[in-house]
Amino acid sequence: MKHLALYILLLSAFALAEGAGVCTVDSIAWVGEHSGFDELQMAAAKGAPCDAWKPLAKKLERYYEDQGFVAARVRGEIRQAGAISGAVSGADSAGTIAGTIAGINSARGKHLLELEIVRGAGYVWAPPENLDSGGTDRAVFAKLTGIVAGEAVSLTDLERSQRKLSRIGYYEPTAPVRLYRDPSRNRIVPAFSMRRASVSQAEGVLTYSSEDNVWEGKLDVNLMNIAGTARDLHLEGFTGESSRHIAGDYKEPWILGTAWNVVLRGRFDEETLEDVVAGDSDGSDSTVEVVERTLEGAVGVTRDIGFDFSIGVFFGVGEDDVHTSFEMSYVSLDRFVLPRSGWRLESSATWKMNRPDSLDSYLSATASATAYFTLYGNFIARFAGMAGGIFPSNADLRRQDLFALGGPGDFKGVPYRMLRSRAYGLSELALLWQDGYDLSIEAFYLPGLYRRLQPGHGWAREQDYGIGFTQYRKNWSANIYYALRNGCDFLEGIIGFGVKTLF
């Protein structure tokens, strides 16, 4: 009886020690049918805390959910490997309390993770449906989702599809997406609830440079998802003291039933320059105004790759050149208006050739990146960068061939299309405060540099900074920003006023 009481006391102490100690998995055992891939994914649980297998199981379940097995489940149970029997056998072998302690220590911490995976039946996507009045043809909506009927069901792709529909701005969600199972076949019907959004817009921007006493105006008209067909038309016009510009593009989606879109583009530029005329008999030089005009058009094809990438190839003709362009973009923003998180990456390369006024053919390349991060609550950070270059750098170029910089798109503290350069680079750091869709306030800083035109030499630095406000009222918004350049007085900045309406 005395020894029995000691055994009970020691076993109780062992149980308390086990409860207070750290539980780790010493071995893994599988039950039922499984694969080597399953073992590899769960192998990291060995030697880890006893609860560490659960995140690994969730990851493995998501993998199978993305392969069409939407009911896949990983079950696990922690079993202790014979602590009491080990303790008793240790006491019998040694015949003493010391033997009991040795037996307890030998069995202590031995935990077995028993795993079982049940995949269930596999499913494929049925054509997506829209349960709300989206004002869009059923087949058009199905293509816009990016979900392909007949492919294995993927819950990750479903999440990416929801983000894409929110990002393009054609629709606004009215209820969470639901999944319905086809009772006769292993098909899942993704049922969205998307209402047609007022996404077409007209925007006018008027800027005033107090430094140069110059007014400039810009007008944009964007017709999106025309008649619910996913056709888009963009028109842009600008007029200033010495230049005028008009451009437009039209997208015809899914030409001939394929995944490719046909895009038509056109552009007209007119710029007034001062040219130096050789001196007269008295040796003095004079300047005259020269009007330079450029007219060009292009046709190309674009297509979406997955949910976030798109590519495009264009062939264009100008008055004195032929050019070919390749474009690529990646967009993962969370929403169309006032994004709070995500990325936008864009790049293009244009090869110009067959120029009668020059033996030079050249490559023009640009790239830009913008990232949004939610800091805390309504505070958002925006980071951006842009770069461009023309190669070879000694090509004989007209002014119209160069990059046109300045205005809301890049150097905000510079009048629109004021700077011309063959190479440039800039970055942006902005802090935004967004009150839902009603108000946005931002402070921005834009450091950059650009290559000077002749007769200048080398690189010129540019630093712009300022603040902006945007107020929304239903389908109307008004914005104002004030930007300063490095070296400018506080009263010599650029003031921009804008009004936008959605319809």
C-alpha positions as CSV (number, residue, x, y, z in Angstrom):
1,M,0.0,0.0,0.0
2,K,2.8,2.3,0.8
3,H,4.5,1.8,-2.6
4,L,1.1,2.1,-4.3
5,A,0.5,5.5,-2.7
6,L,4.0,6.6,-3.9
7,Y,3.2,5.5,-7.4
8,I,-0.1,7.4,-7.4
9,L,1.7,10.5,-6.0
10,L,4.4,10.3,-8.7
11,L,1.9,9.7,-11.5
12,S,-0.1,12.7,-10.3
13,A,3.1,14.9,-10.3
14,F,3.9,13.6,-13.8
15,A,0.4,14.6,-15.0
16,L,0.8,18.1,-13.5
17,A,4.3,18.5,-15.1
18,E,2.9,17.4,-18.5
19,G,0.1,20.0,-18.2
20,A,2.5,22.8,-17.3
21,G,5.1,21.8,-19.9
22,V,5.3,22.5,-23.6
23,C,3.5,20.0,-25.8
24,T,5.4,19.1,-29.0
25,V,4.7,16.6,-31.8
26,D,7.2,13.7,-31.7
27,S,5.8,11.7,-34.6
28,I,3.1,11.7,-37.2
29,A,0.9,8.8,-38.3
30,W,-1.6,8.9,-41.2
31,V,-4.9,7.2,-41.3
32,G,-6.7,6.2,-44.5
33,E,-5.8,7.1,-48.1
34,H,-3.3,10.0,-48.6
35,S,-0.5,11.0,-50.9
36,G,3.2,11.8,-50.6
37,F,2.3,15.5,-51.2
38,D,0.0,15.5,-48.2
39,E,2.8,14.0,-46.0
40,L,5.3,16.7,-47.3
41,Q,2.9,19.5,-46.6
42,M,2.2,18.3,-43.0
43,A,5.8,17.2,-42.2
44,A,6.6,20.6,-40.7
45,A,4.3,19.8,-37.8
46,K,6.9,17.3,-36.4
47,G,8.9,18.9,-33.6
48,A,6.6,21.9,-33.5
49,P,4.0,22.7,-30.8
50,C,1.0,20.5,-30.7
51,D,-1.3,23.2,-32.2
52,A,1.0,24.1,-35.1
53,W,-0.5,21.4,-37.3
54,K,-3.8,23.4,-37.6
55,P,-2.5,26.3,-39.9
56,L,-0.7,23.6,-42.0
57,A,-4.0,21.8,-42.3
58,K,-5.8,24.9,-43.3
59,K,-3.2,25.6,-46.0
60,L,-3.6,22.0,-47.3
61,E,-7.4,22.3,-47.3
62,R,-7.2,25.5,-49.3
63,Y,-4.9,23.8,-51.8
64,Y,-7.5,21.1,-52.5
65,E,-10.3,23.7,-52.4
66,D,-8.5,25.4,-55.3
67,Q,-8.3,22.1,-57.2
68,G,-12.1,21.5,-57.2
69,F,-12.4,19.6,-53.9
70,V,-14.4,22.3,-52.0
71,A,-15.3,19.9,-49.2
72,A,-11.7,18.8,-48.4
73,R,-11.0,18.5,-44.7
74,V,-7.9,17.5,-42.7
75,R,-8.6,15.9,-39.3
76,G,-6.0,15.6,-36.6
77,E,-5.8,14.3,-33.1
78,I,-2.9,14.5,-30.6
79,R,-2.3,11.2,-28.7
80,Q,0.1,10.7,-25.8
81,A,2.3,7.7,-26.3
82,G,1.8,5.4,-23.3
83,A,3.1,7.6,-20.4
84,I,1.4,5.5,-17.6
85,S,2.4,2.1,-19.1
86,G,5.9,3.3,-19.5
87,A,6.0,4.5,-15.9
88,V,4.7,1.2,-14.5
89,S,7.1,-0.9,-16.7
90,G,10.0,1.3,-15.5
91,A,9.0,0.6,-11.9
92,D,8.8,-3.1,-12.5
93,S,12.2,-3.3,-14.1
94,A,14.0,-1.3,-11.5
95,G,11.8,-2.3,-8.5
96,T,12.3,1.1,-6.9
97,I,10.9,4.6,-6.9
98,A,14.0,5.6,-9.0
99,G,12.9,3.1,-11.6
100,T,9.5,4.7,-11.7
101,I,10.9,8.2,-12.2
102,A,13.2,6.8,-15.0
103,G,10.1,5.3,-16.7
104,I,8.2,8.5,-16.4
105,N,11.1,10.5,-17.9
106,S,11.5,8.1,-20.8
107,A,7.8,8.4,-21.7
108,R,7.5,12.1,-20.9
109,G,6.6,14.4,-23.9
110,K,6.0,11.7,-26.4
111,H,3.1,12.9,-28.5
112,L,1.7,11.3,-31.7
113,L,-0.2,13.4,-34.3
114,E,-2.7,11.2,-36.0
115,L,-3.9,12.7,-39.3
116,E,-6.6,11.9,-41.8
117,I,-7.5,13.7,-45.0
118,V,-10.9,13.5,-46.7
119,R,-11.1,15.2,-50.1
120,G,-14.6,14.4,-51.1
121,A,-16.0,14.8,-54.6
122,G,-14.3,17.2,-57.2
123,Y,-16.3,20.0,-58.7
124,V,-16.0,22.3,-61.7
125,W,-17.4,25.8,-62.4
126,A,-20.7,26.4,-64.1
127,P,-21.2,29.7,-66.0
128,P,-21.4,32.6,-63.4
129,E,-24.7,34.3,-62.8
130,N,-25.6,37.7,-61.6
131,L,-28.7,37.7,-59.3
132,D,-29.0,41.5,-59.3
133,S,-30.0,43.8,-62.1
134,G,-26.6,44.5,-63.6
135,G,-27.7,46.0,-66.9
136,T,-25.3,43.6,-68.6
137,D,-25.8,40.7,-71.0
138,R,-25.4,37.4,-69.2
139,A,-22.6,36.2,-71.4
140,V,-20.7,39.5,-71.0
141,F,-21.0,39.4,-67.2
142,A,-19.7,35.8,-67.2
143,K,-16.6,36.8,-69.2
144,L,-16.0,39.9,-67.0
145,T,-15.8,37.7,-63.9
146,G,-12.7,35.9,-65.3
147,I,-14.2,32.5,-64.1
148,V,-14.1,29.9,-66.9
149,A,-16.9,27.3,-67.0
150,G,-15.5,23.8,-66.9
151,E,-12.4,24.5,-64.9
152,A,-11.8,23.1,-61.4
153,V,-13.5,25.2,-58.7
154,S,-11.0,27.5,-56.9
155,L,-12.1,29.6,-54.0
156,T,-9.0,31.7,-54.4
157,D,-10.1,32.5,-58.0
158,L,-13.5,33.4,-56.7
159,E,-12.0,35.9,-54.3
160,R,-9.8,37.4,-57.1
161,S,-12.9,37.6,-59.3
162,Q,-14.8,39.6,-56.7
163,R,-11.8,42.0,-56.4
164,K,-11.6,42.3,-60.2
165,L,-15.4,43.2,-60.5
166,S,-15.0,45.8,-57.8
167,R,-11.8,47.2,-59.4
168,I,-13.1,47.7,-63.0
169,G,-15.9,49.8,-61.6
170,Y,-18.8,48.5,-63.8
171,Y,-20.7,47.2,-60.7
172,E,-21.2,47.6,-57.0
173,P,-21.9,44.6,-54.8
174,T,-25.3,44.4,-53.1
175,A,-24.8,41.0,-51.3
176,P,-22.0,38.5,-50.8
177,V,-21.4,36.0,-53.5
178,R,-23.1,32.6,-53.0
179,L,-22.3,29.1,-54.3
180,Y,-25.0,26.7,-55.5
181,R,-24.4,23.1,-56.4
182,D,-25.9,21.6,-59.6
183,P,-28.0,18.7,-58.3
184,S,-27.4,16.6,-61.4
185,R,-23.7,17.1,-62.0
186,N,-20.6,18.0,-60.0
187,R,-20.8,21.7,-60.9
188,I,-20.8,24.8,-58.7
189,V,-22.7,27.9,-59.8
190,P,-21.1,31.2,-58.5
191,A,-23.9,33.6,-58.0
192,F,-22.9,37.2,-57.7
193,S,-25.1,40.1,-56.6
194,M,-23.8,43.1,-58.7
195,R,-25.8,46.2,-59.5
196,R,-24.8,48.4,-62.4
197,A,-22.6,51.3,-61.1
198,S,-22.5,54.9,-62.4
199,V,-18.9,54.6,-63.7
200,S,-18.9,56.7,-66.9
201,Q,-17.5,60.1,-66.1
202,A,-16.8,63.6,-67.4
203,E,-14.2,65.6,-65.7
204,G,-12.9,69.2,-66.2
205,V,-9.7,70.5,-64.7
206,L,-8.5,74.1,-64.7
207,T,-5.1,75.0,-63.5
208,Y,-3.5,78.4,-62.8
209,S,0.2,79.1,-62.5
210,S,0.7,82.2,-60.4
211,E,4.5,82.1,-61.2
212,D,3.8,82.5,-65.0
213,N,0.3,83.9,-64.8
214,V,-0.9,81.1,-67.2
215,W,-4.3,79.4,-67.3
216,E,-4.7,75.9,-68.7
217,G,-7.7,73.6,-69.1
218,K,-8.2,69.8,-69.5
219,L,-11.4,67.8,-70.2
220,D,-11.8,64.0,-70.0
221,V,-14.8,62.0,-71.0
222,N,-14.9,58.3,-70.3
223,L,-17.8,56.1,-71.4
224,M,-17.5,52.8,-69.6
225,N,-19.4,49.6,-70.2
226,I,-21.5,51.2,-73.0
227,A,-25.0,49.7,-73.0
228,G,-23.7,46.9,-70.8
229,T,-21.5,45.5,-73.5
230,A,-18.0,46.1,-71.8
231,R,-17.2,48.6,-74.6
232,D,-15.2,51.6,-73.5
233,L,-14.5,55.0,-75.1
234,H,-12.0,57.5,-73.7
235,L,-11.6,61.1,-74.9
236,E,-9.1,63.6,-73.6
237,G,-8.6,67.3,-74.6
238,F,-6.2,70.0,-73.4
239,T,-5.5,73.6,-74.2
240,G,-2.9,75.9,-72.9
241,E,-0.9,79.0,-73.8
242,S,1.4,77.3,-76.3
243,S,0.0,73.8,-76.9
244,R,-3.2,71.9,-77.6
245,H,-3.8,68.2,-77.4
246,I,-6.6,65.7,-78.1
247,A,-6.5,61.9,-77.8
248,G,-9.0,59.1,-77.7
249,D,-9.3,55.3,-77.7
250,Y,-12.1,52.8,-78.2
251,K,-12.2,49.2,-77.0
252,E,-14.2,46.5,-78.7
253,P,-14.1,43.4,-76.4
254,W,-13.7,39.8,-77.2
255,I,-13.4,40.1,-81.0
256,L,-14.8,37.2,-83.0
257,G,-15.6,35.3,-79.7
258,T,-11.9,35.2,-78.6
259,A,-10.4,36.5,-75.4
260,W,-8.7,39.3,-77.3
261,N,-10.0,42.9,-77.5
262,V,-9.4,45.3,-80.4
263,V,-8.4,48.8,-79.4
264,L,-8.3,51.9,-81.7
265,R,-6.3,55.0,-80.7
266,G,-5.8,58.4,-82.1
267,R,-3.8,61.5,-81.1
268,F,-3.4,65.1,-82.3
269,D,-0.9,67.6,-80.9
270,E,-0.2,71.2,-81.8
271,E,2.6,73.1,-80.2
272,T,3.9,76.7,-80.7
273,L,7.7,77.0,-80.5
274,E,10.2,79.8,-80.7
275,D,12.9,79.1,-83.3
276,V,16.1,81.1,-83.7
277,V,16.6,82.6,-87.2
278,A,20.2,83.2,-88.4
279,G,21.3,86.8,-88.0
280,D,20.8,89.5,-90.7
281,S,23.4,91.6,-92.2
282,D,24.0,93.3,-88.9
283,G,24.8,89.9,-87.3
284,S,21.9,89.9,-84.9
285,D,19.7,86.8,-84.4
286,S,15.9,86.9,-84.2
287,T,13.2,84.4,-83.1
288,V,10.0,83.4,-84.9
289,E,7.1,81.3,-83.8
290,V,6.8,77.9,-85.4
291,V,3.7,75.7,-85.1
292,E,4.5,72.0,-85.0
293,R,1.6,69.5,-85.5
294,T,1.5,65.7,-85.0
295,L,-1.2,63.4,-86.1
296,E,-1.1,59.6,-85.5
297,G,-3.3,56.6,-85.1
298,A,-2.9,53.1,-83.9
299,V,-4.7,49.8,-83.8
300,G,-3.9,46.9,-81.4
301,V,-5.1,43.9,-79.5
302,T,-5.2,43.4,-75.8
303,R,-6.2,40.6,-73.5
304,D,-6.5,39.8,-69.8
305,I,-4.3,37.1,-68.4
306,G,-5.9,35.7,-65.3
307,F,-7.5,38.3,-63.0
308,D,-4.8,40.9,-62.6
309,F,-2.5,40.9,-65.7
310,S,-3.1,42.3,-69.2
311,I,-1.0,42.6,-72.3
312,G,-1.3,44.6,-75.5
313,V,0.4,44.9,-78.9
314,F,-0.2,47.9,-81.1
315,F,0.8,49.0,-84.6
316,G,0.6,52.8,-85.4
317,V,1.2,55.2,-88.2
318,G,2.1,58.9,-87.9
319,E,2.8,61.6,-90.5
320,D,6.5,60.7,-90.6
321,D,6.9,57.4,-88.8
322,V,5.7,53.8,-88.2
323,H,5.7,52.4,-84.7
324,T,5.1,49.2,-82.9
325,S,4.3,49.0,-79.1
326,F,4.1,46.3,-76.5
327,E,2.3,47.1,-73.2
328,M,1.8,45.2,-70.0
329,S,-0.1,46.0,-66.8
330,Y,-0.8,44.5,-63.4
331,V,-3.6,45.9,-61.3
332,S,-4.7,44.5,-57.9
333,L,-6.4,47.5,-56.3
334,D,-9.2,46.8,-54.0
335,R,-11.7,49.1,-55.6
336,F,-12.3,51.6,-58.5
337,V,-12.9,54.8,-56.5
338,L,-10.5,55.8,-53.8
339,P,-8.5,52.6,-53.5
340,R,-7.2,51.7,-50.1
341,S,-4.8,48.9,-50.8
342,G,-3.2,47.1,-53.8
343,W,-0.8,47.7,-56.7
344,R,-0.9,49.2,-60.2
345,L,2.1,48.4,-62.4
346,E,2.3,49.6,-66.0
347,S,5.0,49.4,-68.7
348,S,5.3,50.0,-72.4
349,A,8.0,49.9,-75.1
350,T,7.6,51.6,-78.5
351,W,9.8,51.1,-81.5
352,K,9.7,54.0,-84.0
353,M,11.1,53.5,-87.5
354,N,10.9,54.5,-91.2
355,R,11.3,58.2,-90.5
356,P,12.0,60.2,-93.7
357,D,13.5,63.2,-91.8
358,S,16.1,61.1,-90.0
359,L,18.1,57.9,-90.3
360,D,17.5,57.1,-86.7
361,S,15.1,54.5,-85.4
362,Y,14.7,54.5,-81.7
363,L,13.1,52.8,-78.7
364,S,10.9,54.7,-76.2
365,A,10.3,52.8,-72.9
366,T,8.3,53.8,-69.8
367,A,7.3,52.1,-66.6
368,S,5.3,53.2,-63.5
369,A,4.3,51.6,-60.2
370,T,1.8,52.7,-57.6
371,A,1.1,51.0,-54.3
372,Y,-1.6,51.8,-51.6
373,F,-1.3,50.6,-48.0
374,T,-3.8,51.1,-45.2
375,L,-1.9,52.5,-42.2
376,Y,-4.5,52.9,-39.6
377,G,-8.2,53.5,-39.8
378,N,-8.8,56.1,-42.5
379,F,-5.1,56.9,-43.1
380,I,-3.7,55.6,-46.4
381,A,-0.1,55.7,-47.7
382,R,0.6,55.9,-51.5
383,F,4.0,55.2,-52.9
384,A,4.6,55.7,-56.6
385,G,7.5,55.8,-59.1
386,M,7.8,56.5,-62.8
387,A,10.7,56.3,-65.3
388,G,11.2,56.7,-69.0
389,G,14.0,56.7,-71.5
390,I,14.7,57.0,-75.3
391,F,17.4,54.8,-76.8
392,P,19.9,55.3,-78.4
393,S,20.3,58.5,-76.4
394,N,21.9,60.4,-79.3
395,A,19.0,59.8,-81.7
396,D,18.0,62.8,-83.8
397,L,14.6,63.7,-82.2
398,R,12.0,66.4,-82.7
399,R,10.4,68.1,-79.7
400,Q,7.2,66.1,-80.2
401,D,9.2,62.8,-79.9
402,L,10.2,63.6,-76.4
403,F,8.3,62.8,-73.2
404,A,5.8,65.5,-72.2
405,L,5.9,66.0,-68.4
406,G,4.0,68.2,-65.9
407,G,0.5,68.4,-64.5
408,P,-1.6,66.1,-62.3
409,G,-0.1,62.9,-63.8
410,D,3.5,63.4,-62.8
411,F,5.1,66.7,-61.7
412,K,2.1,68.4,-60.1
413,G,3.9,71.6,-59.4
414,V,4.7,72.1,-63.1
415,P,2.2,73.3,-65.8
416,Y,0.7,70.5,-67.8
417,R,3.0,69.2,-70.6
418,M,5.6,72.0,-69.9
419,L,8.7,69.9,-69.6
420,R,10.2,68.0,-72.6
421,S,12.9,65.4,-72.0
422,R,14.4,62.3,-73.5
423,A,14.8,60.6,-70.0
424,Y,13.2,61.2,-66.6
425,G,12.5,59.5,-63.3
426,L,10.4,60.5,-60.3
427,S,8.9,59.1,-57.1
428,E,6.0,60.0,-54.9
429,L,5.1,59.7,-51.2
430,A,1.6,60.7,-50.3
431,L,-0.4,60.5,-47.0
432,L,-4.1,60.3,-47.5
433,W,-7.1,60.5,-45.2
434,Q,-10.3,59.0,-46.6
435,D,-13.7,59.3,-45.1
436,G,-15.4,56.5,-47.0
437,Y,-16.4,57.8,-50.4
438,D,-17.2,61.3,-49.1
439,L,-13.9,63.1,-48.5
440,S,-10.3,62.6,-49.3
441,I,-7.4,64.8,-48.1
442,E,-3.8,64.2,-49.2
443,A,-0.4,65.6,-48.7
444,F,2.2,64.7,-51.3
445,Y,5.9,65.0,-52.0
446,L,7.4,64.4,-55.5
447,P,11.2,64.3,-56.0
448,G,12.4,63.6,-59.5
449,L,14.9,64.5,-62.3
450,Y,14.8,64.8,-66.0
451,R,17.3,65.3,-68.9
452,R,17.6,68.9,-70.0
453,L,17.0,69.9,-73.6
454,Q,19.7,71.6,-75.6
455,P,21.4,73.9,-75.2
456,G,21.3,72.7,-71.6
457,H,23.3,69.8,-70.4
458,G,23.0,67.0,-67.8
459,W,20.2,66.3,-65.4
460,A,17.9,68.8,-63.7
461,R,16.3,68.0,-60.3
462,E,12.7,68.7,-59.6
463,Q,10.9,68.6,-56.2
464,D,7.2,69.2,-55.9
465,Y,5.0,69.1,-52.9
466,G,1.6,70.2,-51.9
467,I,-1.9,69.3,-50.6
468,G,-5.2,68.2,-52.2
469,F,-8.8,68.0,-51.2
470,T,-11.6,66.0,-52.9
471,Q,-15.2,66.3,-51.8
472,Y,-17.9,63.8,-53.1
473,R,-21.6,64.3,-53.2
474,K,-23.4,61.3,-54.7
475,N,-22.4,61.3,-58.4
476,W,-20.5,64.6,-58.2
477,S,-17.1,65.4,-56.9
478,A,-15.0,68.6,-56.7
479,N,-11.3,68.7,-56.0
480,I,-8.6,71.3,-55.5
481,Y,-4.9,71.0,-55.1
482,Y,-2.0,73.4,-54.5
483,A,1.5,72.4,-55.5
484,L,4.9,74.1,-55.2
485,R,8.2,73.6,-57.0
486,N,11.6,73.7,-55.4
487,G,12.9,77.2,-55.2
488,C,9.4,78.8,-55.6
489,D,7.9,81.3,-53.3
490,F,4.8,80.0,-51.4
491,L,2.6,82.3,-53.5
492,E,4.0,81.1,-56.8
493,G,2.6,77.6,-57.0
494,I,0.1,75.7,-59.2
495,I,-3.6,75.8,-58.2
496,G,-5.8,73.1,-59.8
497,F,-9.6,73.0,-59.7
498,G,-11.5,70.0,-60.9
499,V,-15.1,68.9,-61.2
500,K,-16.2,65.3,-62.0
501,T,-19.6,63.7,-62.6
502,L,-20.5,60.1,-62.8
503,F,-23.4,58.8,-64.9
